[in-house]
Amino acid sequence: MPSEKPEAVAVALAELRGEIATGLARIEGSLAVLVERSTRTEQDVRDLRSDAEDEIADLRREIDLLKANRWPLPAVGVLTGAGALLVSVWNIGIR
């Protein structure tokens, strides 16, 4: 193994140190971008969840209003039956 001059080793180490620093800076930059994207995604999810909860609450209110305004079917059935009975009795009474 040939021995290299100390100056050449020092230059090679300095170049290696520079490449490592550049690579780490790139990694740190990529990580910063990923953290920013993650933060934005979390905020978007919170906003969407809030919007969905608001829409669900609105739909529940609409359902409650529809339930309150629906026809009371059992009462309508009783009235229809009573009306039919009266018409039948009236028809029988007329004959």
C-alpha positions as CSV (number, residue, x, y, z in Angstrom):
1,M,0.0,0.0,0.0
2,P,1.6,3.2,-1.1
3,S,1.8,5.9,1.5
4,E,0.2,9.1,0.6
5,K,1.4,12.6,1.5
6,P,-0.4,14.1,4.5
7,E,-1.4,17.1,2.4
8,A,-3.3,14.8,0.0
9,V,-5.0,13.1,2.9
10,A,-6.0,16.4,4.4
11,V,-7.4,17.5,1.0
12,A,-9.3,14.3,0.6
13,L,-10.7,14.6,4.1
14,A,-11.8,18.2,3.5
15,E,-13.6,17.2,0.3
16,L,-15.3,14.3,2.1
17,R,-16.3,16.6,4.9
18,G,-17.8,19.0,2.3
19,E,-19.7,16.3,0.6
20,I,-21.1,15.0,3.9
21,A,-22.1,18.5,4.8
22,T,-23.8,19.0,1.5
23,G,-25.6,15.7,1.8
24,L,-26.8,16.5,5.3
25,A,-28.0,19.9,4.2
26,R,-30.0,18.2,1.4
27,I,-31.5,15.7,3.9
28,E,-32.4,18.5,6.4
29,G,-34.1,20.4,3.5
30,S,-36.1,17.4,2.5
31,L,-37.1,16.7,6.1
32,A,-38.2,20.4,6.5
33,V,-40.4,20.0,3.4
34,L,-41.9,16.8,4.7
35,V,-42.6,18.4,8.1
36,E,-44.3,21.3,6.4
37,R,-46.4,18.9,4.3
38,S,-47.3,16.9,7.3
39,T,-48.4,20.0,9.2
40,R,-50.5,21.2,6.3
41,T,-52.1,17.7,5.9
42,E,-52.9,17.6,9.6
43,Q,-54.6,21.1,9.3
44,D,-56.5,20.0,6.2
45,V,-57.7,16.9,8.0
46,R,-58.8,19.0,11.0
47,D,-60.7,21.4,8.7
48,L,-62.3,18.5,6.8
49,R,-63.4,16.8,10.0
50,S,-64.8,20.1,11.3
51,D,-66.7,20.7,8.0
52,A,-68.0,17.1,8.0
53,E,-69.2,17.4,11.7
54,D,-71.0,20.7,10.8
55,E,-72.7,19.0,7.8
56,I,-73.7,16.0,9.9
57,A,-75.2,18.3,12.5
58,D,-77.1,20.2,9.8
59,L,-78.4,16.9,8.4
60,R,-79.5,15.7,11.9
61,R,-81.4,19.0,12.3
62,E,-83.1,18.5,9.0
63,I,-84.0,14.9,9.9
64,D,-85.5,16.1,13.2
65,L,-87.6,18.7,11.4
66,L,-88.8,16.1,8.9
67,K,-89.7,13.7,11.7
68,A,-91.6,16.5,13.5
69,N,-93.6,17.4,10.3
70,R,-94.4,13.9,9.1
71,W,-97.9,12.7,9.0
72,P,-99.1,10.8,12.0
73,L,-99.8,7.6,10.0
74,P,-101.6,5.7,12.8
75,A,-104.0,8.6,13.4
76,V,-104.6,8.9,9.6
77,G,-105.3,5.2,9.5
78,V,-107.8,5.4,12.4
79,L,-109.6,8.4,10.8
80,T,-109.8,6.7,7.5
81,G,-111.2,3.6,9.1
82,A,-113.7,5.7,11.0
83,G,-114.7,7.5,7.9
84,A,-115.2,4.3,6.0
85,L,-117.3,3.0,8.8
86,L,-119.5,6.1,8.8
87,V,-119.9,5.9,5.0
88,S,-120.9,2.2,5.3
89,V,-123.4,2.9,8.1
90,W,-124.8,5.8,6.2
91,N,-125.2,3.7,3.0
92,I,-126.9,1.0,5.0
93,G,-129.2,3.5,6.7
94,I,-130.2,5.0,3.4
95,R,-131.3,1.7,1.9
